[in-house]
Amino acid sequence: MTFNFMMFIIMWTFILLGLMVIGGYFMFRKFLKSLPKEDGRSDLDWEKFYIEKSKHLWKDSEKDFLEELVAPVPELFRDVARQKIAGKVGQLALERNDISISQETLIQGYIMATPKRDHKFLRKKLREKKINITPYEKYFKYSPEDYQNKKYAAKTHNNNH
């Protein structure tokens, strides 16, 4: 065996191990999201529940806007992002007893469902569409982890009303 061939085999082994670790990480994250919480339902179950309960509230314009917001997400992950955002938007709409999902609810749900690194894109998209960002600034201050924390969720919910 030549030295170059051995180096090729060693490099290929590390590349395969690296790819398997990355794939395993994403599979493990999905597994954790599917585990039941204290209430007996998983995060995925709650997302599906809120989507199903709020399906009739979505107007075509809000569905199109949601598609615009998830467009930069790689196609492989787009369905997951869409489900997470739609679940949070549905939850907000149902908690507020809205008769339909408004653009305001959609934007707030997007902010609450996505990590802070995605908020830069949202700000840019809102400026492109000439939508005033000022009413949403209070939501940008918190990360999704803060919204899962009851104290911060109550604080932002009370500030909204």
N, C-alpha and C positions, 0 to 999 in steps of 0.2 A: 504494500500500500504506500502510495506517495504521501508526502507531507501535506500537499495541497488538498488531496482528497480527504485526508483525516481532518483537516481544518474545516472543510466544507461540511462533513458529517457533524462535527462538533457545533458549528454555527447553526446548522439546520435543526439540531436537537434543541438548542436554546430558543430558536424561533418557535418551534412547535410547542415547547413547554410554556413560553410566554403567551402564545395564542390560547392555549388550553386554560391558563390561569385567568386571562381576561374573560373568556367565555364562561368559566366557572363562577367568576365574580358576579356577572350579570344574572346567571341562573340562580345563584344563591340569593341575590337581592329580590328576584321575583318570588322565590320560595318564601322569604321572610314576609313579603307583602301578602302572601296567601295564607299565612298562619292566623288562626282566630285570635282575637284580642279578648279582653275581659268580658265583653258583651256577647261573645260567641260568633262574631262576624269578623272577617278579615278586612283589610283596607280595600282590597279588590271587590269584595262583596258589597261594601258600602258605596264604592264608586258606581258599580252596576245598579244598585238599588236607587241611588239618586238620579242616575241617567234615565232609568225606566220610569220613575215617578214624575220626572220633569219633562219627558219627551214631548208631551203635548204643548208645552210652554214655548218651545223654540220656534222662532220665525225664520224664514229663509234668509233674511238679511243677516241675522245673528249667526246662522250656520255658515254662511259665506265668510263672515268676518272671522269666525273660529278657524276656518280653513286657511285664511290668510295668515293668521297668527301661528299656526303649526307648520306652515309651508317651509320655513328654514330648517326644521327638524329633519334629520336624515330619514329617508323613507322607511327604513327598518324599524325605527323607533316612533314614527309618527302616530301610529294607532294608539300606542301606550300614552303618548303625550296628550292626544285628543281625548282619550278616555279620562285621564286624570283631571284635565281642565274642565271637561264637560260635567264630570261628577261634582267638582267643587262649585261650578256655576249652578248646577241643579240644586245642590244643597242650599246655597245662598237664596235662590229663588223660592224654594219651598219654605225655608225658615222665615222669609219675609212675606209669605203668602202672596207673591206676585202673580198677576194674571197672565203675564208673558215675560220672557227673559229679555231684559233691556240691555242696551249697549253698556250701560254703567255696571250692571251685574256681571256681564261677560268680562269686562276689563278687570273688575275687582276679583273675580274668580280666577282669571289668568294670573294676576299678581300673587294671589294666595297659593296657587297650585304649582307655581314654577320657582326655581331657585333664583337668587338675586342676579346671577350672571345673565339670565334671560331678560331681565327688566330693561336692559339697555336697548335691546331690539324692540321691545314694546314701546318705549319712549319714542324711538325713531319712527315706528309705524304710526303712532298717534299723531306725531308732528306731520307726517306725510298726509294723513287723512284730515289734518286741521282740526283735531279734537283737543280741547283744553285739558292739559295734564294736571292742573292745579287741584281739582277735587280728589285725585287719586294719590297725591303725594303722601298722605297719612298711611296708606297701605304699603307704599314702597319701603317704609322704614323697617318693616318686619320681614323676616325670612319665613318660609313655609314651616320651619320647626317652631317658630314663635306662634304661628296660627294654631298649631296642634296643642300648644300650651294654653290651657283654659283661661289663664289670667290675661294673656295678650289677645286671645280671641274675643273675650268679653270687652276688653278695652277698645279694640278696633270696631267691634259691632256697635258699642255704645256711641263711639265717635261718629258713626255713620248715620245715626238717627238724630 
